[in-house]
Amino acid sequence: MSGGVDSAVAAARAVEAGHEVVGVHLALSRMPGTLRTGSRGCCTIEDSMDAQRAANVLGIPYYVWDFSERFKADVVDDFIAEYSAGRTPNPCMRCNERIKFAALLEKALALGFDAVATGHYAKITTDGAGNRELHRASAEAKDQSYVLGVLTSEQLAHAYFPLGDTPSKALVRAEAAERGLSVAQKPDSYDICFIPDGDTKGWLAERVGTETGDIVDRSGAVVGSHEGAHAFTVGQRRGMRLGTPAADGKPRFVLEVRPKENTVVVGPKEALATALIAGSRFTWAGLAPADPSTAFACEVQIRAHADPVAAVAVLEADAAGTPELVVTPETPLDGVAPGQTAVIYVGTRVLGQFTIDRTVSAVPVDA
């Protein structure tokens, strides 16, 4: 129970369905004052109190479990390491993968519980052979299956999403009000909970440090300087202070971050178009394709709120012989950064996901 309206209503529905329900709030920081407060977080003391009030209304036991050390190691430190390596991580994906459906689920199963229920908008179905599948929620606008794409077959077997068939968030809020839950109109959480003021650049600079480096164009010509490559992400336009304007006078965007060289590569917006993405860190959400080494049609989604794009995927070996998923979209993807998560769908079903390790631009360097 995060302290928000979704998890409170999910708990209420689980109780109503006849399950034995225990409310658990995750303490993810030894210094909760460093987390966002009010509507901007999901794990503060304030949120914990909201969750407890909801549990009291529902008449269920309520506990706070301290996962702060695991959260720091698996989410915060991973976030720093990924940025230091020139990648753009998604900490919410890592939290779902390593905390809510790994650490939390492991403890729940050890204590004799059958499943972890959350307020995510997604559905789990079972095929004719009894295999569980993860699908998009009924409400497309609120669908959260993307951030659950990291779940494995074993985790799906112990997951429960009571809100999956709810047509809209407004109905969930109305239901919360009818049930007397004080969080009925609480704003949604957003942004990164462990960066208090939202200043990701400043937060990283304190932990990684700053070092002056070059900003270059696609030909390698120096066009500016920076104080730390980790402060840049692919697709970024502002904050570069380039000393040499582009020949055509058009704005330039970050195309690549090279942390080993402490160099940032910039170029025209057209060069952000991505013709291919690939990654070796992949998982299947349920049964894998019978033969993923044979190319198959799918849709790929690279951000939580992005539109899915028709694509062809195939599992093949990279130059080092390591298996990697390679996805070729029918139309180029825009502004893809290594470190992002690509989730693969077949229809409404989440087939699997991978962390993007490499990309291929749709625009040649000499274009």
Buried (B, 14 or more C-beta within 10 A) or exposed (E): BBBBBBBBBBBBBBBEEEBEBBBBBBBBBEEBEEBBEEBBBBBBBBBBEBBBBBBEBBEBEBEBBEBBEBBBEBBBEBBBEBBBBBBBBBBBBBBBBBBBBBBBBEBBEEEEBEBBBBBBBBBBEEEEEEEBBBBBBBBEEBBBBBBBBBBBBEBBBBBBBBBBEBEEBEEBBEBBBEBEBBBBEBEEBEEBBBBBEEEBBEBBBEEBEBEEBBBBBBEEEEBBBBBBBBBBBBBBEEEBEBEEEBEEEEEBBBBBBBBEEBBBBBBBBEBBBBBBBBBBEBBBBBBBBEEBEEBBEBBBBBBBEEEBBEBBBBBEEBEEEEEBBBBBBEEBBBBBBBBBBBBBBBEBBBBBBBBBBEBEBBBEEEE
